[in-house]
């Protein structure tokens, strides 16, 4: 960088005629500038980074209440906050086959009143504490979370226990929820990405509980108070739950509070979930969801991969990062940056207690669907056929390793990661060695994981778009079945064999 220094000479006290121009010989009234140029010293390169160190996950203090509820407490941070997260180990996969979405309904109804307080009174109690109450469900769990000031941990625990143990399931609140859910489903069914995900999981899993990613209009209409009460009675028991508390709190005080408010919660035998074997594929299959007015196609390509607790999950994560884990990966850099076919192309390995899927996905214009599919298959074939260069693997490892500390910056994230430990059966020290495990993956190990769990020759391809535009090019990848928004078969086409 160059720096300019200016020095200004004093103007002559005797004025110059205002009509004088710069090119006149008399310059007695003009400003004179002296310019000095100083060259900056050459810069030295920064020192080399040292090896990434593991991030020590906060210590977990474990205890058990007199009713049998496991309590996991972490003293974390200096802010006067506490996160309480009660996890019921029965989620969407525990829904009856004829009532998909029941666990979701149970979760949403938990905050709509208890036997002691109405929905409004419960909301008022939470607001009085300056706290937050949230509920939710996923494939494996239903959870209830209260965030509050640490000094109110006992009051927050009381609300948490009341919500989980004695929901009201008021008919009026249920009717309102059902109306909202029907509206949500109607809007969702118009979204291509939602349709692609719903179809992908249904086709991939068949009769397996993971096949259902949401409720249906029929199940929403059918769900009643007795269904909610039956699910709650069967699954909301201390031997099917665990509590996580993270924040500026004393583990002994948390344990005492949990003992007090969950006292008398009785254990019962929990119904065992049956997991049928998902469909096996020995060749590619293509399913097109016809949306005649679409100007673009949403594409999902994938297959069943592995369970979250598998030792191959970390090597496969590295291989996936090379392929499509971020905006620096192969799919994004090619399909977006080089070919300008999409705003983004990615791949992911889903986390599930049972076998989870690998999927690559993007949204592209109808007219470039052929080129986009060719790009997908080129990179899927390549990640399986050849070992990634060492430098590319190192970049993937650096991304995964260096971004990990950001995941434990808040108490809420720490609580969620403890839920992952318990839900997936991982050891308490799993996160302590996570960065080392990522950095220890060799190119050969990443390649072996890709070969084992990414199967482009037996992939399920789901495309949501205008069938008239995209069926023909997709026939090159296998037989094509066209369905409508409701999943009804419209037409079938043989593979073109090209």
PyMOL commands that set and color helices and strands:
alter all, ss='L'
color gray80, all
select helices_A, chain A and resi 92-94+102-110+119-128+150-165+171-188+192-205+209-211+217-222+225-235+238-240+251-261+313-323+330-338+366-385+390-408+411-423+431-439+443-453+456-458+467-477
alter helices_A, ss='H'
color red, helices_A
select strands_A, chain A and resi 2-5+36-39+61-64+70-75+81-88+132-137+142-149+241-247+285-290+296-306+342-349+356-365+460-465+480-483+489-493
alter strands_A, ss='S'
color yellow, strands_A
deselect
rebuild
show_as cartoon
